[in-house]
Amino acid sequence: MYTQHIEKWISECERLQLTIRAKDALEAIAKFQGTRVESQTEQRPKFTQESFINALAEFIVATDQVYSYIFYSIFILLIMLTYSLSVLWRLRNLEAFSFY
């Protein structure tokens, strides 16, 4: 869109409060407006153990990884239990037809 309809594209991005991060798009906007390219992206923080642990905790909480793992584990256990009970039920029925 920014290569053909840049004026409409910019106004729509502003209306929707979208942050433009694509390098090519930023260059095209700067050329269109006659300004220099300024990065709208946030600088990444310096890597430390504390920031890594904080980012990991934020990822787990934000994506609900713990809940998904627990739900998946319970689902697998229920499948295994159902299968085991069906095997036991078949064995019980086979015993009724056995000749001792």
C-alpha positions in Angstrom: 0.0 0.0 0.0 2.7 2.5 0.8 4.2 2.2 -2.7 1.0 3.2 -4.5 -1.3 5.0 -2.1 1.1 6.3 0.6 -1.1 9.3 1.6 -4.1 7.2 2.3 -2.0 4.5 3.9 -0.4 6.9 6.3 -3.7 8.6 7.3 -5.3 5.2 7.9 -2.4 4.0 10.0 -2.6 7.1 12.1 -6.4 6.8 12.4 -5.9 3.2 13.6 -3.0 4.2 15.8 -0.7 1.6 14.2 3.1 1.9 14.7 4.9 1.5 11.4 8.1 -0.5 11.9 9.0 -1.8 8.4 12.3 -0.2 7.2 11.1 0.2 3.6 7.9 1.7 4.7 9.6 4.2 7.0 12.0 5.2 4.2 9.0 5.7 1.8 7.2 7.8 4.4 10.3 9.9 5.0 10.8 10.5 1.3 7.1 11.3 0.8 7.1 13.8 3.8 10.6 15.2 3.0 12.0 14.2 6.4 14.7 11.9 7.6 14.1 8.3 8.7 13.5 8.0 12.4 13.1 4.6 14.0 9.8 4.1 15.8 10.8 0.9 17.4 11.9 0.6 21.0 15.5 -0.1 21.8 16.1 -3.6 23.2 17.3 -3.7 26.8 20.7 -5.0 27.6 20.8 -8.7 28.3 21.0 -9.6 32.0 19.9 -12.7 33.9 17.3 -10.6 35.7 15.8 -9.3 32.4 15.9 -12.8 30.9 14.0 -14.2 33.9 11.5 -11.4 33.8 10.9 -11.9 30.0 10.5 -15.6 30.5 8.0 -15.1 33.3 6.1 -12.6 31.2 6.0 -15.0 28.3 4.6 -17.9 30.5 2.0 -15.6 32.1 1.0 -13.9 28.8 0.6 -17.1 26.8 -0.7 -19.2 29.7 1.9 -21.9 29.1 1.5 -23.5 32.5 -2.3 -24.0 32.1 -1.9 -25.4 28.6 0.6 -28.0 29.8 -1.6 -29.0 32.7 -4.7 -29.2 30.5 -2.8 -31.3 27.9 -1.4 -33.7 30.7 -4.9 -34.2 32.1 -6.3 -34.9 28.6 -3.6 -37.5 28.0 -4.2 -39.2 31.3 -8.0 -39.4 30.6 -7.3 -41.0 27.3 -5.0 -43.6 28.9 -7.5 -44.3 31.6 -10.3 -44.8 29.1 -8.2 -47.1 27.0 -7.2 -49.1 30.1 -10.7 -49.5 31.3 -11.9 -50.6 27.9 -9.1 -53.3 27.8 -10.1 -54.5 31.3 -13.8 -54.6 30.2 -12.9 -56.8 27.2 -10.8 -59.1 29.3 -13.7 -59.5 31.7 -16.0 -60.4 28.9 -13.6 -62.9 27.5 -13.4 -64.7 30.9 -17.1 -65.3 30.7 -16.6 -67.4 27.5 -13.5 -69.2 28.6 -13.7 -73.0 29.4 -12.1 -73.9 32.7 
